[in-house]
């Protein structure tokens, strides 16, 4: 066998193994889906909770940043909860006839927008994961939240407490739950394994929810 033929033969024998190694090293070889049912301590559905599916192995980058809008309408933030990837930006227009002063003292992102109407300020960027609580210095009943996450998959639970995701790369994930009536710390959650079959996970809060604030206006997380 000539040197060139021998080299070609060795390469052909190695290629399948190299391809398999690349598959596991660079990306998962298949994807699955997950259906989560979030429950309160009494077993009732947890409505409007943020669900964070964080990759543990293999590591995955956060979802791409987005540009979002949180408006102010009828003396309320609309929407009153946003779940966003890190480095996303949010515009805070004021569509009310009265002026507002939006602020956050949360450690994940602190800022203030002095009294305004319309859209006088540039978007605010959220570069650090965490829970950001928003308020208005003029109207104490106005409250909203921005959940900033490194998770590649996230969302909010529906009225039956469910949330789902498809095309999730196979691997091990940490599932965390956060709700506006829990405070600024998400539930520690649990580890789930995603494979070719659909994963169905029920997760119940270990803490009781705080009473809903009496603002005179329903929120998306009221129960």
Secondary structure, DSSP 8 states (H G I E B T S, - for coil): --HHHHHHHHHHHHHHHHHHHHHHHHS-S-EEEEEEEEE-TTS-B-TT-EEEEEEEES--------EEE-EE-SSSEESSEEEEETTEEEE--B-SSS-EEEEEEETTEEEEEEEESBS-S--EEE-S-EEEEEEESS-TT-EEEEEEE--SEEEE--TTSEEEEEEEESEEEEEEEE-GGG-SS-EEEEEEEE-SS-EEEEEE-SS--------SS--TT--
